[in-house]
Amino acid sequence: MAEHAPRCTAREAIALVTGGTSGSFEELPAPPGAYGPDGPLAWRGYDASRARAGARTGEEESVVCGTATVGGAPAVLVSFEFGFLGGSLGERTGDRLEAAYAMARERRLPVVSLVATGGSRMQEGMRALVQLQRVARASALLRQAGLPQLAVLRDPTTGGGWATLGAGADVVLALPGAQVGFAGSRVRPPDADPAAYTALGQFTAGAIDAVVPPDELPEALGLWLRLLGRPSADPVPPPAALAAVSPPATGWDAVRNARSPARPRAGAYLDAYFSSRAVLSGDRCGGRDDGMLCGFGTSAADGRTVAFAAQTGSATRPSGYRTAARLVRLADRLGIPVLTLVDTPGAANDAEAERQGAGAAIADLFGAVATATTPVTTLLIGEGGSGGALALAAPDNTWATPDSYFSVIAPEQAAAILKRGPDEVRATADQLRIRPQDLVALGVVRGVVDPAEPSG
């Protein structure tokens, strides 16, 4: 049986994310509205159940809403009280959530949801379930207003609360050991793998961005809120090259430079470009690709927030393309410029990649980049293998390092398709005109970036 995280009350969760300064929390007044006798279904004993829940928790409903400062950034907080009827959603819960989202739009504040819920309230029947539609609409309106939504998944997060406030957030964090899943523990198949319903299981499946220990949560939330709250209209410059390499004399020299194990990879470029960064992980469709690094960071040069999607040199999986598309669309909605780093021999071409929708995932990323209104800057830092690399490239703002190449297909594969022998691969590389200086001459890239100047 999977170990569950320690449970805390709604107000303890608020104190946790505000770093113990819960005095900064200003609770929103409860919206007007009251239940009739035993609620909309006249469910016998419902009034008494609510009264006992109130006496036990000190709360009037299953959610507490208000404003607070989290990691130095103001936000609207929504915190669930699991001790009040299992943190379930009823009509009055919906009233409070809708009011909280309305205040966030009015004050231009992000929403942070601290979720711990068993789902919709059975004693209110369909009147409870339709609250999910209200929550979804409030979330969509906040999204349209260009404001971010973050969720922290506590134990447990199941049912409609997971499927709206949790999984619907832009950034999803979870506490270690939290039970997370659409199906609650009492309605799962008896042979279900319990690990699939945990924070770690959901992270592995690409549904959660990070599992964060409680003592690190205030800092993590503060970083995310600061990063996502700094829009910028100007494009970012490409990073400087990290290796001093002479222009390749031949196409095959360009290939060898790009494939060199000593060549700087995406991690080195991100470390040099950003003073701090936070990672988005997962495609929200069941997959993660460690070969595609996505997130937001603070530019070391000017302090701006920049979104990044970077290939690390491996064949990119469908989940990697979907995660990058998710990143680009979120940055576009928040008005944050994007930096992409291209480095892949191509898209993964195994049977599992095809079953996972490689073509559709690549097409989706092409579309996200093509329609982005926020500026996108691309640097080719290694191999640029066919459409699997081009999907991540800005059409009019792509640059190259001296130790890179871009090709319609790898020279070896081109030779095979043309029915040429292995001894003709190098000549084929020359014919493809894949060197960085060739790409400039062809108008495919804007220029070759210079190496970084030594510091000191």
C-alpha positions in Angstrom: 0.0 0.0 0.0 1.4 3.4 -1.0 2.3 5.7 1.9 0.2 8.8 2.1 1.4 12.3 3.0 0.6 13.7 6.4 -2.7 15.6 6.2 -3.1 19.2 7.3 -6.0 21.6 7.6 -6.9 24.3 5.1 -5.4 27.0 7.3 -2.3 24.9 8.1 -1.8 24.6 4.3 -2.1 28.4 4.0 0.5 28.9 6.7 2.8 26.4 5.0 2.8 28.1 1.6 3.1 31.6 3.1 6.2 30.5 5.0 4.5 30.6 8.4 3.3 34.2 7.8 -0.4 33.3 7.7 -1.1 36.6 9.3 -0.8 38.1 5.7 -3.8 36.0 4.7 -6.9 38.1 4.2 -10.0 35.8 4.0 -12.7 36.6 1.5 -16.2 37.0 2.9 -18.5 34.2 2.1 -20.8 35.0 -0.8 -24.5 35.2 0.0 -26.5 32.1 -0.3 -27.8 29.4 2.0 -29.1 25.8 1.8 -32.7 24.9 2.4 -33.5 22.1 4.9 -31.0 19.3 4.2 -29.9 20.8 0.9 -31.2 20.6 -2.6 -32.1 16.9 -2.4 -33.6 17.1 1.1 -31.1 14.5 2.1 -32.0 13.4 5.5 -29.4 14.3 8.1 -27.4 16.5 5.7 -27.8 19.6 7.9 -26.6 17.6 10.9 -23.5 16.4 9.0 -22.6 19.9 8.0 -23.0 21.1 11.6 -20.7 18.3 12.9 -18.2 19.1 10.2 -18.2 22.8 11.2 -17.8 22.0 14.9 -14.9 19.6 14.1 -13.0 21.9 11.8 -14.1 25.4 12.7 -15.0 26.1 9.1 -18.3 26.8 7.4 -17.5 25.1 4.1 -15.0 22.8 2.6 -12.8 25.6 1.1 -11.2 28.7 2.5 -10.4 31.5 0.1 -8.5 34.8 0.4 -5.4 36.8 -0.6 -1.9 36.4 0.7 1.7 36.9 -0.1 3.5 33.8 -1.2 7.3 34.0 -1.6 7.0 37.8 -1.9 4.4 37.6 -4.6 0.7 38.4 -4.0 -1.9 35.8 -5.0 -5.4 34.5 -4.4 -5.3 31.4 -2.3 -7.9 28.6 -2.4 -7.4 26.0 0.3 -9.5 22.9 0.8 -10.5 21.6 4.2 -10.6 17.8 3.9 -12.0 17.5 7.4 -15.2 19.2 6.2 -17.1 16.4 4.5 -13.9 15.1 2.8 -13.2 18.5 1.1 -16.1 17.8 -1.2 -17.6 20.3 -3.6 -21.1 21.5 -3.0 -23.1 24.5 -4.3 -21.8 26.8 -1.6 -18.2 25.6 -2.3 -18.9 26.6 -5.9 -20.0 30.1 -4.8 -16.7 30.6 -2.9 -14.5 29.3 -5.7 -16.3 31.5 -8.3 -15.9 34.6 -6.1 -12.2 33.9 -5.6 -11.6 33.6 -9.3 -13.6 36.8 -9.9 -11.4 38.7 -7.4 -8.3 37.3 -9.1 -9.4 38.7 -12.4 -10.4 42.0 -10.9 -7.1 42.5 -9.0 -5.0 40.9 -11.7 -3.7 38.2 -9.4 -2.6 34.6 -10.0 -4.6 31.8 -8.3 -2.9 29.2 -6.1 -5.1 26.2 -5.2 -4.1 24.0 -2.3 -6.2 21.0 -3.1 -7.3 18.2 -0.8 -10.7 16.8 -1.8 -12.6 13.6 -2.3 -14.7 15.0 -5.2 -18.3 16.2 -5.4 -20.8 16.0 -2.5 -23.2 13.1 -2.8 -25.8 14.7 -0.5 -26.3 17.4 -3.2 -26.4 15.0 -6.2 -26.1 16.6 -9.6 -26.4 20.1 -8.0 -22.9 19.4 -6.6 -21.5 17.8 -9.7 -22.4 20.8 -11.9 -20.1 23.0 -9.7 -17.3 21.5 -11.8 -18.6 23.4 -14.8 -18.6 26.6 -12.8 -15.0 26.0 -11.7 -14.0 25.2 -15.2 -15.6 28.4 -16.6 -13.9 30.5 -13.8 -10.6 28.9 -14.7 -11.1 29.5 -18.4 -11.9 33.2 -17.8 -8.7 33.6 -15.7 -6.8 32.0 -18.5 -8.3 34.4 -21.0 -7.3 37.3 -18.8 -3.6 36.1 -19.1 -3.2 35.2 -15.4 -1.5 32.1 -14.2 -2.9 29.3 -12.1 -0.9 27.0 -9.8 -2.0 24.0 -7.9 -0.5 22.2 -4.9 -1.9 18.7 -4.6 -2.3 17.6 -1.0 -3.5 14.2 0.3 -5.9 13.2 -1.1 -6.7 14.9 -4.4 -9.3 12.9 -6.3 -12.4 13.3 -8.4 -13.6 16.5 -9.9 -11.2 18.6 -7.8 -8.3 16.9 -9.5 -9.9 17.1 -12.9 -10.5 20.9 -12.6 -8.5 22.9 -10.0 -5.6 20.4 -10.0 -5.0 19.1 -13.5 -6.4 22.2 -15.1 -3.7 24.5 -13.5 -0.8 25.8 -15.6 1.8 24.5 -13.1 1.0 21.5 -10.9 3.1 20.7 -7.8 2.4 17.9 -5.3 3.4 17.0 -1.8 5.4 13.7 -1.5 3.1 10.7 -0.8 -0.1 12.5 -1.7 -2.8 10.3 -3.1 -3.7 11.8 -6.6 -6.1 10.4 -9.1 -9.5 10.9 -10.7 -10.7 7.7 -9.0 -10.9 7.7 -5.3 -9.7 4.8 -3.2 -13.1 3.3 -2.7 -14.1 3.2 -6.4 -11.0 1.8 -8.1 -10.7 -1.6 -9.6 -9.6 -4.1 -6.9 -6.5 -5.1 -8.9 -5.5 -1.5 -9.7 -1.8 -0.6 -9.1 -1.8 1.7 -6.1 1.4 3.5 -7.4 -0.6 4.9 -10.3 -2.7 6.9 -7.8 0.2 8.7 -6.1 2.0 12.0 -6.7 5.1 10.2 -7.9 3.0 8.0 -10.2 1.3 11.0 -11.7 4.7 12.8 -12.1 6.1 9.8 -13.9 3.0 9.8 -16.2 3.5 13.5 -17.1 0.6 14.9 -15.2 2.5 16.7 -12.5 5.4 19.1 -12.9 7.2 18.4 -9.6 6.9 16.6 -6.3 8.0 19.2 -3.7 8.8 18.5 0.0 6.7 20.7 2.4 9.7 22.8 3.6 10.6 23.7 0.0 7.1 24.6 -1.1 7.1 28.3 -0.2 10.3 28.9 -2.2 9.1 26.9 -5.1 5.7 28.7 -5.3 7.4 32.1 -4.9 9.8 31.4 -7.8 6.9 30.3 -10.0 4.8 33.3 -9.2 7.6 35.7 -9.8 8.6 34.1 -13.1 5.1 33.9 -14.5 4.2 37.4 -13.4 6.8 39.2 -15.6 5.6 39.6 -19.2 7.8 41.2 -21.8 7.1 42.2 -25.4 10.7 42.1 -26.7 12.5 39.1 -28.2 15.5 37.8 -26.4 18.9 37.6 -28.0 20.3 34.1 -28.7 22.9 32.8 -26.2 26.6 33.1 -27.1 28.4 30.0 -28.3 30.0 28.1 -25.5 32.8 26.5 -27.6 35.3 28.3 -29.7 35.2 26.2 -32.9 36.5 27.2 -36.3 33.9 27.2 -39.2 33.8 23.7 -40.6 35.6 23.2 -43.9 33.2 20.5 -45.1 29.8 19.2 -44.4 31.2 16.1 -42.7 33.3 18.4 -40.5 30.1 20.1 -39.4 28.5 16.7 -38.6 31.6 15.6 -36.6 31.6 18.9 -34.6 27.9 18.5 -33.8 28.3 14.9 -32.7 31.4 15.4 -30.6 30.8 14.2 -27.0 32.8 17.2 -25.8 30.4 19.7 -27.4 28.4 21.8 -24.9 24.9 20.6 -24.5 21.6 22.2 -23.5 22.2 22.1 -19.8 25.4 24.1 -20.1 23.6 26.7 -22.3 20.7 27.0 -19.8 23.1 27.3 -16.9 24.9 30.2 -18.6 21.8 32.0 -19.8 19.7 31.9 -16.6 20.3 32.9 -13.0 17.4 30.8 -11.8 14.8 28.6 -13.5 11.8 26.3 -12.8 10.9 23.3 -14.8 7.7 22.2 -16.5 7.6 18.5 -16.8 5.2 16.3 -18.7 2.8 16.5 -21.6 -0.4 16.1 -19.6 -1.2 13.1 -21.9 0.6 10.4 -20.0 4.2 10.9 -20.9 7.5 12.6 -20.1 10.7 13.0 -22.2 13.9 13.8 -20.3 15.4 14.7 -23.7 13.3 17.9 -23.8 13.9 20.5 -21.1 11.1 23.0 -20.6 10.4 25.7 -18.1 10.8 29.4 -17.3 13.9 31.2 -16.0 15.3 34.6 -15.1 17.7 35.9 -17.7 21.1 36.5 -16.2 21.6 39.4 -18.6 18.6 41.6 -17.9 16.4 39.9 -15.2 13.6 39.2 -17.6 11.5 36.0 -17.5 12.2 33.8 -20.5 10.4 30.5 -21.3 12.7 27.8 -22.7 12.3 24.5 -24.5 15.6 22.7 -25.1 16.5 19.4 -26.8 19.4 17.6 -25.2 20.8 15.7 -28.1 18.6 12.6 -28.0 15.9 11.6 -30.4 12.8 13.5 -29.3 9.8 11.5 -28.1 6.2 12.5 -28.8 5.8 13.5 -25.2 8.7 15.9 -25.6 7.1 17.7 -28.5 3.8 17.9 -26.6 5.5 19.3 -23.6 7.3 21.9 -25.7 4.0 22.9 -27.3 2.4 23.2 -23.9 5.3 25.5 -22.9 5.0 27.7 -26.0 1.3 28.2 -25.6 1.5 29.0 -21.9 4.3 31.6 -22.6 2.2 33.0 -25.4 -0.8 33.4 -23.2 1.2 35.1 -20.4 3.2 37.4 -22.8 6.6 35.8 -22.0 9.3 35.5 -24.7 10.5 32.0 -25.6 14.0 30.6 -26.2 14.3 27.3 -27.9 17.5 25.2 -28.2 17.6 22.7 -31.1 19.7 19.6 -30.7 18.4 16.3 -31.9 19.3 13.7 -34.6 15.6 13.7 -35.3 12.3 12.5 -33.9 12.1 9.1 -32.3 11.1 6.6 -35.0 10.4 3.4 -33.1 7.1 1.7 -33.1 6.2 3.0 -29.6 6.7 6.5 -30.8 4.3 5.9 -33.7 1.7 4.5 -31.3 2.1 7.6 -29.1 1.3 9.9 -32.0 4.7 11.2 -33.2 3.3 12.8 -36.3 0.5 14.6 -34.5 2.8 15.7 -31.7 5.3 17.2 -34.1 2.4 18.9 -36.0 1.1 20.4 -32.8 4.5 21.9 -32.0 4.8 23.3 -35.5 1.4 25.0 -35.0 2.2 26.3 -31.5 5.4 28.0 -32.8 3.8 29.3 -36.0 0.9 30.9 -34.2 2.7 32.3 -31.2 2.3 36.1 -30.8 5.1 36.2 -28.2 8.6 36.4 -29.7 10.4 33.2 -30.2 14.2 33.0 -30.5 16.0 29.8 -31.5 19.6 28.7 -31.3 20.8 25.6 -33.1 23.4 24.2 -30.7 24.2 20.7 -32.2 22.4 18.4 -34.5 19.4 19.7 -36.5 17.9 16.5 -37.7 15.0 17.0 -40.2 11.5 18.0 -39.1 12.0 16.7 -35.6 14.4 19.6 -35.1 12.7 22.1 -37.3 9.5 21.9 -35.3 11.2 23.7 -32.4 12.7 26.4 -34.6 11.5 30.0 -35.0 10.8 30.6 -38.7 12.4 34.0 -38.9 14.7 34.1 -35.8 16.9 31.1 -35.8 20.6 31.3 -35.1 23.4 28.7 -35.1 26.6 27.9 -33.2 29.8 27.1 -35.0 29.6 23.5 -33.9 26.1 22.7 -35.3 24.5 21.6 -38.5 20.9 21.5 -39.9 19.8 19.0 -42.6 16.7 17.8 -44.3 17.9 14.4 -43.2 21.1 12.9 -41.7 23.8 12.4 -44.4 23.9 8.6 -43.8 20.2 8.3 -44.3 20.3 10.6 -47.4 22.9 8.4 -49.0 20.9 5.3 -48.2 17.8 6.8 -49.8 19.8 7.8 -52.9 21.2 4.3 -53.0 24.7 5.5 -52.5 27.4 3.5 -50.7 28.9 4.3 -47.3 32.0 5.8 -49.0 29.7 8.5 -50.5 28.3 9.8 -47.2 30.8 12.6 -46.8 30.3 13.8 -50.3 26.5 13.7 -49.7 27.0 15.9 -46.5 28.7 18.5 -48.7 25.9 18.4 -51.3 23.3 18.9 -48.6 25.0 22.2 -47.6 24.5 21.7 -43.9 27.3 23.8 -42.4 26.4 26.8 -40.3 27.8 29.2 -42.9 25.8 27.4 -45.6 22.6 27.8 -43.6 23.2 31.6 -43.4 23.8 31.7 -47.2 20.6 29.7 -47.8 18.6 32.1 -45.5 17.7 29.3 -43.1 19.4 31.0 -40.1 20.1 34.6 -39.4 23.7 34.2 -38.4 26.3 32.2 -36.5 26.7 33.4 -32.9 30.1 34.2 -31.6 31.7 32.4 -28.6 31.1 34.0 -25.2 33.8 36.4 -24.1 35.9 35.1 -21.1 34.9 36.6 -17.8 37.4 38.3 -15.5 
